[in-house]
């Protein structure tokens, strides 16, 4: 049974939709900053600074070859200093350009509105708009590739050039772009089969791509006598760790390439975007409808790549599904959600399928004991069956936007990042108080970003993992700063903290302490 529904749920002009969406992204960037991640972003911030100061050279560490990850942000830090939030302005720019590219593909207001709603609300996607990571530039590269695919017939030369440029910028940024490497080949085979082959597009794509790739490989050939130096450095960079599978046996690999990706998509809130994109993917593959088929084939290439691609060429080691890596699937999924919206809204069969998939996600969340995620997904069941278009869209808007806004408050309460920076600055700025500060390992790793340009202050920080080194010459007074955010982000540091507490109990007595937010500061004297 099929339902006849109104195709325009609520009337908003094209300008209103675009202005609201762009403003939402900008405001989220302004107010959603919760601090650095104390991880790879530290390297990119410092590498960008060093590059523009002429102090960084590409070496065998594969992060150093990710130019797109740190050169644009580094230009900001070069002029304004190490200011992580300001440096992440480039990420906001990438998101805005991605949005403008893809929203230009729509001709119907309701499709434009649905796309915008699903583009600007994914929590993990937005979380990194305030961070300096290569994945945000890949969002733009992916969007440009999909835009080019849709426009390959109408604008063949521009599309061919832009697709080649997006691929090479992606390669210069992070090797994840290779997951979409099969996409042009799939397009080529489809166009041949459907007799829609556009020679101008493929000629421009091939010539431009060959030229840019030769420059890229030529650089490594000249500098390292090996055009494939980058591949070797990537292989060397993916060492055995808790995030690898090849060293843990075939059962772990089998788990990784069967059900673990589904669990990750559910756990990290990508599942609704996957579910509501299914109708457009199915329709695109069946009817070859423009837009649907390109985005459908492209997202399948990405998902298959994430599912089965190996992180190295030396042995089969499926890539670790970090939720940050998955943010690049959001733009094409948002497009597909909008393109399939009217189809499932008018079909009882599709509503049943979507309901079943959402229930599956909710059940998985229940087994993971993630009650909030389970309730979030259950919330999608009601609007699937609400026929009134105005009420339906309002329900979806509340369901998508509310968690996004709450996440700002949640993350700031979880990290209390300003308290951390304030405490570090206060405790290290007094030249008369030069007692060492024993603190979390990840804070010491990030000290050049937390205390930029303050070398003497940075030297006061001692990582908890090296507390045994103080046994030889124990200072009479010490300070211990524990950032309790480690319980959420770096729980493995708990072992080092237990050893620290035992060491303190034997050698020192506490004379004072205070706690502000997640920052726990104690003062000790030697027994």
C-alpha positions as CSV (number, residue, x, y, z in Angstrom):
1,X,0.0,0.0,0.0
2,X,1.4,3.4,-1.0
3,X,0.5,6.7,0.7
4,X,0.0,10.0,-1.1
5,X,1.8,12.6,0.9
6,X,2.6,16.3,0.5
7,X,6.0,16.7,-1.1
8,X,6.8,20.1,0.5
9,X,6.6,19.5,4.3
10,X,7.2,23.1,5.4
11,X,8.0,26.1,3.1
12,X,11.3,27.7,3.6
13,X,13.1,29.6,0.9
14,X,16.4,28.5,-0.5
15,X,18.1,31.4,1.1
16,X,16.5,30.8,4.5
17,X,17.7,27.1,4.6
18,X,21.3,27.9,3.5
19,X,21.6,30.9,5.9
20,X,20.3,28.9,8.8
21,X,22.5,25.9,8.1
22,X,25.7,28.0,7.6
23,X,24.9,30.0,10.7
24,X,24.4,26.8,12.7
25,X,27.8,25.5,11.7
26,X,29.4,28.9,12.5
27,X,27.7,29.2,15.9
28,X,28.6,25.6,16.8
29,X,32.2,26.4,16.0
30,X,32.1,29.5,18.1
31,X,30.5,27.9,21.2
32,X,31.3,24.2,20.8
33,X,35.0,24.3,21.4
34,X,35.9,22.0,24.3
35,X,39.6,22.0,24.1
36,X,42.2,19.8,22.3
37,X,42.1,16.0,22.2
38,X,45.6,15.7,23.7
39,X,46.4,13.3,20.8
40,X,47.2,13.6,17.1
41,X,46.0,17.2,17.0
42,X,48.9,18.2,19.1
43,X,51.3,17.0,16.5
44,X,49.4,18.8,13.7
45,X,49.3,22.1,15.6
46,X,53.0,22.0,16.3
47,X,53.9,20.7,12.9
48,X,52.0,23.6,11.3
49,X,53.9,26.1,13.4
50,X,57.2,24.5,12.6
51,X,56.5,24.3,8.9
52,X,55.8,28.0,8.5
53,X,58.9,28.7,10.7
54,X,61.0,26.6,8.3
55,X,61.8,24.0,11.0
56,X,59.9,21.0,9.7
57,X,61.1,18.5,7.1
58,X,59.2,15.5,5.7
59,X,60.7,12.3,7.2
60,X,59.9,8.7,7.7
61,X,57.2,9.5,10.2
62,X,54.0,9.2,8.1
63,X,52.3,12.2,9.9
64,X,54.9,14.5,8.5
65,X,53.7,13.7,4.9
66,X,50.1,14.8,5.8
67,X,50.7,18.4,4.5
68,X,47.0,19.1,4.3
69,X,46.5,18.3,7.9
70,X,48.9,21.0,9.2
71,X,49.9,23.5,6.6
72,X,46.6,25.5,6.4
73,X,46.1,25.5,10.2
74,X,49.8,26.3,10.6
75,X,49.4,29.5,8.7
76,X,47.0,30.7,11.4
77,X,49.3,29.7,14.3
78,X,52.2,31.3,12.4
79,X,50.5,34.7,12.7
80,X,48.5,34.4,15.9
81,X,50.4,31.8,17.9
82,X,49.3,28.4,19.2
83,X,45.6,28.9,19.6
84,X,43.9,25.6,19.0
85,X,40.4,27.1,18.6
86,X,41.4,29.7,16.2
87,X,43.5,27.2,14.2
88,X,40.4,25.0,13.8
89,X,38.9,27.9,11.7
90,X,40.2,25.9,8.7
91,X,37.9,23.0,9.7
92,X,34.9,25.3,9.8
93,X,35.9,26.5,6.4
94,X,36.1,23.0,5.0
95,X,32.6,22.2,6.4
96,X,31.1,25.3,5.0
97,X,32.5,24.8,1.5
98,X,31.4,21.1,1.6
99,X,27.9,22.2,2.5
100,X,27.7,24.9,-0.2
101,X,29.0,22.4,-2.9
102,X,26.5,19.7,-2.1
103,X,23.5,22.0,-1.4
104,X,24.0,23.5,-4.9
105,X,23.0,20.1,-6.3
106,X,19.4,20.4,-5.1
107,X,16.6,21.9,-7.1
108,X,13.7,21.1,-4.7
109,X,13.2,23.0,-1.5
110,X,12.1,20.0,0.6
111,X,15.2,18.0,-0.5
112,X,17.5,21.0,0.3
113,X,15.9,21.3,3.7
114,X,16.2,17.6,4.6
115,X,19.8,17.5,3.4
116,X,20.7,20.5,5.5
117,X,19.1,19.1,8.6
118,X,21.0,15.8,8.4
119,X,24.3,17.5,7.4
120,X,24.5,20.0,10.3
121,X,23.5,17.7,13.2
122,X,25.8,14.5,13.5
123,X,27.5,14.8,16.9
124,X,30.8,13.3,15.9
125,X,30.9,15.2,12.7
126,X,30.4,18.5,14.5
127,X,32.8,17.6,17.3
128,X,35.7,17.9,15.0
129,X,34.7,21.2,13.5
130,X,36.6,22.8,16.4
131,X,39.6,20.5,16.0
132,X,42.7,20.4,13.8
133,X,42.6,17.0,12.1
134,X,43.1,15.8,8.6
135,X,39.7,14.2,8.5
136,X,38.0,17.6,8.3
137,X,39.8,18.4,5.0
138,X,38.9,15.0,3.7
139,X,35.3,15.9,4.3
140,X,35.8,18.7,1.7
141,X,37.7,16.4,-0.7
142,X,35.0,13.7,-0.5
143,X,32.3,16.3,-1.1
144,X,34.2,17.7,-4.1
145,X,34.6,14.3,-5.6
146,X,30.9,13.5,-5.3
147,X,29.9,16.9,-6.7
148,X,32.2,16.3,-9.7
149,X,30.7,12.9,-10.3
150,X,27.1,14.3,-10.4
151,X,28.2,17.2,-12.8
152,X,30.5,15.1,-15.0
153,X,28.1,15.3,-17.9
154,X,27.1,19.0,-17.7
155,X,30.5,20.4,-16.6
156,X,33.0,17.7,-17.8
157,X,36.2,19.8,-17.8
158,X,35.6,21.5,-14.4
159,X,34.4,18.2,-12.9
160,X,37.3,16.2,-14.2
161,X,39.8,18.8,-12.9
162,X,38.1,19.2,-9.5
163,X,37.9,15.4,-9.0
164,X,41.6,15.0,-9.7
165,X,42.5,17.9,-7.5
166,X,40.3,16.6,-4.7
167,X,42.0,13.2,-4.9
168,X,45.5,14.6,-4.8
169,X,44.7,17.0,-1.9
170,X,43.2,14.0,-0.1
171,X,46.4,12.0,-0.7
172,X,48.5,15.0,0.6
173,X,46.2,15.0,3.7
174,X,45.6,11.4,4.7
175,X,45.8,8.1,3.1
176,X,42.1,7.4,4.0
177,X,41.1,9.0,0.7
178,X,42.3,5.8,-1.1
179,X,39.0,4.2,0.2
180,X,37.3,6.1,-2.6
181,X,39.9,5.1,-5.2
182,X,37.6,2.6,-6.9
183,X,34.9,5.2,-7.4
184,X,36.1,6.7,-10.7
185,X,36.6,3.2,-12.1
186,X,33.1,2.2,-11.1
187,X,31.7,5.4,-12.7
188,X,33.7,4.7,-15.9
189,X,32.3,1.1,-16.2
190,X,28.8,2.3,-15.5
191,X,29.0,5.0,-18.1
192,X,30.3,2.6,-20.7
193,X,27.5,0.1,-20.0
194,X,24.8,2.8,-20.1
195,X,26.4,4.5,-23.2
196,X,26.8,7.8,-21.3
197,X,30.5,8.0,-21.6
198,X,31.7,11.6,-21.6
199,X,35.2,11.7,-23.1
200,X,35.9,15.3,-22.0
201,X,35.4,14.4,-18.3
202,X,37.5,11.3,-18.3
203,X,40.2,12.8,-20.4
204,X,40.5,15.8,-18.1
205,X,40.4,13.5,-15.0
206,X,43.1,11.2,-16.5
207,X,45.4,14.0,-17.7
208,X,45.1,16.2,-14.7
209,X,45.4,13.2,-12.3
210,X,48.5,11.9,-14.1
211,X,50.1,15.3,-14.0
212,X,49.4,15.9,-10.3
213,X,50.4,12.4,-9.3
214,X,53.7,12.6,-11.2
215,X,54.5,15.8,-9.3
216,X,53.7,14.1,-6.0
217,X,55.7,11.0,-6.7
218,X,58.5,13.0,-8.3
219,X,58.9,15.0,-5.0
220,X,59.6,11.8,-3.1
221,X,61.8,10.5,-5.9
222,X,64.0,13.6,-5.8
223,X,64.0,13.9,-2.0
224,X,64.3,10.3,-0.9
225,X,65.3,8.4,-4.1
226,X,62.1,6.5,-3.9
227,X,58.8,7.6,-5.5
228,X,56.9,5.2,-3.2
229,X,58.5,6.5,0.0
230,X,55.1,7.6,1.4
231,X,53.8,4.1,1.1
232,X,56.7,2.7,3.0
233,X,56.4,5.3,5.7
234,X,52.6,4.5,6.1
235,X,53.4,0.8,6.4
236,X,56.0,1.5,9.0
237,X,53.7,4.0,10.9
238,X,51.0,1.4,11.5
239,X,52.8,-0.6,14.2
240,X,51.4,-3.3,16.4
241,X,49.1,-1.8,19.1
242,X,45.8,-2.2,20.8
243,X,44.1,-1.0,17.6
244,X,45.6,-3.6,15.3
245,X,44.1,-7.0,14.4
246,X,46.7,-9.0,12.4
247,X,48.7,-9.7,15.6
248,X,45.7,-11.0,17.5
249,X,44.7,-14.0,15.4
250,X,42.2,-14.8,12.6
251,X,39.2,-14.8,15.0
252,X,39.8,-11.1,15.8
253,X,40.1,-10.3,12.1
254,X,36.9,-12.2,11.4
255,X,35.1,-10.2,14.1
256,X,36.4,-7.0,12.6
257,X,35.2,-7.7,9.1
258,X,31.8,-9.1,10.1
259,X,29.9,-7.5,12.9
260,X,32.2,-5.0,14.6
261,X,31.7,-2.3,11.9
262,X,27.9,-2.5,12.6
263,X,28.5,-2.2,16.3
264,X,30.7,0.9,15.7
265,X,28.2,2.6,13.5
266,X,25.5,2.0,16.1
267,X,27.6,3.0,19.1
268,X,28.9,6.2,17.5
269,X,25.5,7.4,16.4
270,X,26.0,6.9,12.6
271,X,23.3,4.3,12.4
272,X,20.3,6.6,11.6
273,X,22.2,8.2,8.8
274,X,23.0,4.7,7.3
275,X,19.4,3.6,7.8
276,X,17.6,6.6,6.2
277,X,20.1,6.6,3.3
278,X,19.1,3.0,2.2
279,X,16.0,4.0,0.1
280,X,18.0,6.4,-2.1
281,X,20.9,3.9,-2.5
282,X,18.4,1.2,-3.5
283,X,16.5,3.5,-5.9
284,X,19.7,4.8,-7.4
285,X,21.1,1.4,-8.1
286,X,17.8,0.3,-9.6
287,X,16.8,3.3,-11.7
288,X,20.3,4.9,-12.3
289,X,18.7,8.2,-11.2
290,X,21.2,11.1,-11.4
291,X,22.5,12.0,-8.0
292,X,21.2,8.9,-6.3
293,X,23.4,6.5,-8.4
294,X,26.6,8.5,-8.0
295,X,26.2,9.0,-4.3
296,X,25.0,5.5,-3.8
297,X,28.0,3.9,-5.6
298,X,30.3,6.3,-3.9
299,X,29.1,5.6,-0.4
300,X,29.2,1.9,-1.0
301,X,32.9,2.3,-2.1
302,X,33.6,4.1,1.1
303,X,31.8,1.6,3.4
304,X,33.4,-1.4,1.7
305,X,36.7,0.3,2.0
306,X,36.2,1.0,5.7
307,X,34.9,-2.6,6.2
308,X,37.7,-4.5,4.5
309,X,40.7,-2.2,3.7
310,X,44.0,-3.1,5.2
311,X,46.1,-0.4,7.0
312,X,49.3,-2.0,5.6
313,X,50.4,-3.8,2.4
314,X,52.8,-6.1,4.2
315,X,50.0,-8.1,5.9
316,X,46.2,-8.0,6.1
317,X,45.3,-5.8,9.0
318,X,41.8,-4.2,8.7
319,X,41.9,-0.6,9.6
320,X,40.7,0.5,13.1
321,X,37.3,2.1,12.9
322,X,37.9,5.2,14.8
323,X,34.7,7.2,14.9
324,X,36.7,10.3,13.8
325,X,37.7,8.5,10.5
326,X,34.0,7.9,9.8
327,X,33.0,11.6,9.6
328,X,33.8,11.6,5.9
329,X,30.7,9.4,5.2
330,X,28.3,12.1,6.6
331,X,28.1,14.4,3.6
332,X,27.1,11.7,1.1
333,X,24.8,10.0,3.6
334,X,23.0,13.4,4.3
335,X,22.6,13.8,0.5
336,X,21.2,10.3,0.1
337,X,18.8,10.7,3.1
338,X,17.3,13.8,1.4
339,X,17.0,12.2,-2.0
340,X,15.2,9.1,-0.6
341,X,13.0,11.0,1.8
342,X,9.8,11.3,-0.4
343,X,10.1,7.7,-1.5
344,X,10.0,6.1,1.9
345,X,7.5,8.7,3.2
346,X,5.1,7.4,0.5
347,X,5.7,3.7,1.0
348,X,4.5,1.4,3.8
349,X,7.0,-1.2,2.7
350,X,9.9,1.2,3.1
351,X,8.6,2.4,6.5
352,X,8.6,-1.2,7.7
353,X,12.2,-1.7,6.5
354,X,13.4,1.5,8.2
355,X,11.5,0.6,11.4
356,X,13.2,-2.8,11.4
357,X,16.6,-1.4,11.0
358,X,16.1,1.2,13.7
359,X,14.9,-1.4,16.1
360,X,18.0,-3.5,15.3
361,X,20.2,-0.5,16.2
362,X,18.2,0.1,19.4
363,X,18.6,-3.6,20.4
364,X,22.3,-3.5,19.8
365,X,22.6,-0.4,22.0
366,X,20.7,-2.2,24.7
367,X,23.1,-5.1,24.6
368,X,25.9,-2.6,24.8
369,X,24.1,-1.1,27.8
370,X,24.1,2.3,26.1
371,X,20.7,3.5,27.3
372,X,21.0,7.0,25.9
373,X,21.9,5.7,22.4
374,X,19.1,3.2,22.6
375,X,16.5,5.8,23.5
376,X,17.9,8.1,20.8
377,X,17.3,5.5,18.1
378,X,13.9,4.5,19.5
379,X,13.0,8.2,19.0
380,X,13.1,7.7,15.2
381,X,10.3,5.1,15.2
382,X,7.5,7.6,15.8
383,X,8.2,10.1,13.1
384,X,8.6,7.3,10.5
385,X,4.9,6.7,10.8
386,X,3.7,10.3,11.3
387,X,2.0,11.2,8.1
388,X,1.5,15.0,8.7
389,X,4.5,16.5,6.9
390,X,4.8,19.5,9.3
391,X,4.7,17.4,12.4
392,X,7.0,14.8,10.9
393,X,9.7,17.3,10.0
394,X,9.4,19.1,13.4
395,X,9.8,15.7,15.2
396,X,12.9,14.9,13.2
397,X,14.4,18.4,13.7
398,X,14.0,18.2,17.5
399,X,15.3,14.6,17.5
400,X,18.4,15.6,15.5
401,X,19.2,19.1,16.9
402,X,18.6,18.5,20.6
403,X,21.5,16.0,21.1
404,X,23.8,18.2,19.1
405,X,23.2,21.2,21.3
406,X,23.3,19.1,24.5
407,X,26.7,17.7,23.4
408,X,28.2,21.1,23.7
409,X,27.2,21.3,27.4
410,X,28.1,17.7,28.0
411,X,31.6,17.9,26.5
412,X,32.4,21.1,28.4
413,X,31.3,19.6,31.7
414,X,33.3,16.4,30.9
415,X,36.5,18.2,30.2
416,X,36.3,21.6,31.9
417,X,39.2,22.6,29.6
418,X,39.4,26.2,30.7
419,X,39.9,25.1,34.3
420,X,42.9,23.0,33.2
421,X,44.5,25.7,31.2
422,X,44.0,28.3,33.9
423,X,45.4,26.0,36.6
424,X,48.5,25.2,34.6
425,X,49.2,28.8,33.9
426,X,48.7,29.9,37.5
427,X,50.8,27.1,38.9
428,X,53.7,27.6,36.5
429,X,53.8,31.4,36.1
430,X,55.3,32.1,39.6
431,X,59.0,32.3,39.1
432,X,59.5,31.8,42.9
433,X,57.6,28.5,42.9
434,X,59.5,26.1,40.8
435,X,58.3,22.8,42.4
436,X,57.8,20.1,39.8
437,X,54.3,19.1,38.8
438,X,53.7,15.4,38.4
439,X,50.8,15.1,36.0
440,X,49.0,12.9,33.4
441,X,51.2,11.6,30.6
442,X,48.9,13.0,27.9
443,X,49.2,16.5,29.4
444,X,53.0,16.3,29.3
445,X,52.7,15.2,25.7
446,X,50.5,18.3,25.0
447,X,52.5,20.8,27.0
448,X,53.7,22.9,24.1
449,X,50.0,23.5,23.1
450,X,48.8,24.0,26.7
451,X,51.7,26.3,27.6
452,X,52.8,27.7,24.3
453,X,56.1,29.6,24.3
454,X,56.7,29.0,28.1
455,X,59.7,26.6,28.0
456,X,60.5,27.0,31.7
457,X,56.9,26.2,32.6
458,X,56.8,23.2,30.3
459,X,59.9,21.8,32.0
460,X,58.1,21.7,35.4
461,X,55.7,19.0,34.1
462,X,56.8,15.4,34.8
463,X,54.7,12.5,33.4
464,X,53.3,10.1,36.0
465,X,54.8,7.2,34.0
466,X,58.3,8.5,35.0
467,X,57.8,9.0,38.7
468,X,60.3,6.3,39.5
469,X,63.0,8.5,38.0
470,X,62.6,10.8,41.1
471,X,63.7,8.1,43.5
472,X,67.4,9.0,43.0
473,X,67.0,12.6,43.9
474,X,63.6,13.2,45.4
475,X,62.6,16.9,45.7
476,X,61.5,18.1,49.1
477,X,58.2,19.5,47.7
478,X,56.1,18.4,44.8
479,X,52.8,19.2,43.2
480,X,50.5,16.5,41.7
481,X,48.0,17.6,39.1
482,X,45.6,14.9,38.0
483,X,43.2,15.7,35.2
484,X,40.3,13.4,35.8
485,X,39.3,13.5,32.1
486,X,41.7,10.6,31.8
487,X,39.0,8.3,33.1
488,X,37.0,9.0,29.9
489,X,39.7,9.4,27.2
490,X,42.8,7.6,28.6
491,X,41.6,5.0,31.2
492,X,44.9,3.1,30.7
493,X,46.6,5.7,32.7
494,X,44.9,4.4,35.8
495,X,47.7,1.9,36.3
496,X,50.3,4.7,36.4
497,X,48.2,6.7,38.8
498,X,47.9,3.7,41.1
499,X,51.7,3.3,41.1
500,X,51.9,7.1,41.7
501,X,49.6,7.0,44.7
502,X,51.6,4.1,46.3
503,X,54.9,6.0,45.7
504,X,53.4,9.2,47.3
505,X,52.2,7.2,50.3
506,X,55.6,5.9,51.0
507,X,57.7,9.1,50.4
508,X,55.5,12.2,50.9
509,X,52.7,13.6,53.0
510,X,49.9,15.8,51.7
511,X,49.8,19.4,53.0
512,X,47.1,20.9,50.8
513,X,44.7,20.2,47.9
514,X,42.0,21.8,45.8
515,X,39.8,20.7,42.9
516,X,38.2,22.8,40.2
517,X,36.1,20.9,37.7
518,X,38.1,17.9,36.5
519,X,41.4,19.3,37.8
520,X,42.7,17.8,41.0
521,X,45.7,19.6,42.4
522,X,47.6,18.4,45.5
523,X,50.7,19.7,47.3
524,X,53.2,17.4,49.1
525,X,56.2,17.6,51.3
526,X,58.8,14.9,51.7
527,X,58.5,12.8,54.9
